[in-house]
Amino acid sequence: MVETSPLVCLLHGPDQPGLVAKVSGWIFERGGNIVHADQHRDLEEGIFFQRVEWIPASDRSREEAAFVEFAGGLGMNPLIAARGERPKVALFVSKADHCFHDIVLRWKAGEFACDIVAVVSNHRILEAAAQGYGLAFHLIPVTAGTKPEAEAQQLALMQELGVELVILARYMQVLSDHCLSALKAPVINIHHSFLPCRRLQGGDPTIKPTREG
């Protein structure tokens, strides 16, 4: 087997018996070698989540296409990347800075394999801090009356920068359903408080913040 770069796949979909065996069996039958696998079941929602990393025996593009077809046959939604790829990330912030600094410092320390391409905020408070880290800061004010226009600016910016992941780092605005759908990228909220609403938009787990500010 000619060793290629490992592939990492995030899977989620309706829980059903035998998913772990089917995924591992598919990789084994194609001559691949699993180097890490982890899974979780959301008992309340009946959703199965798995992260599996393997070294494929064949060309990466063929392996990806074949696995996407295989996962679809199981009713699962796959997201595949090669290990070592650096997705483009945007941080959304408001006024509080603790989540922002924690993410950026860990990123600078090499803990997060990504490129932070933008810091987007509805306030100027963290502008100097972002620029001090060498990060591009984008001010997009949001009010109840201008929210649709502000989200249109955010969406245009994300598309322009090719953002592949949005992180809400204490961003105290609730993203609209339209915004979540139009982003076409995962959106995660890393604030530690309990949040009342989790939605599935475009096949990606998305969490909404609790209040506006």
Beta strands, then each sheet from edge to edge (+ up, - down):
strand 1: 7-14
strand 2: 33-42
strand 3: 47-55
strand 4: 77-82
strand 5: 88-93
strand 6: 115-121
strand 7: 137-139
strand 8: 165-168
strand 9: 187-189
strand 10: 198-201
strand 11: 204-207
sheet 1: 2+ 3- 1+ 4-
sheet 2: 7+ 6+ 5+ 8+ 9+
sheet 3: 10+ 11-
end
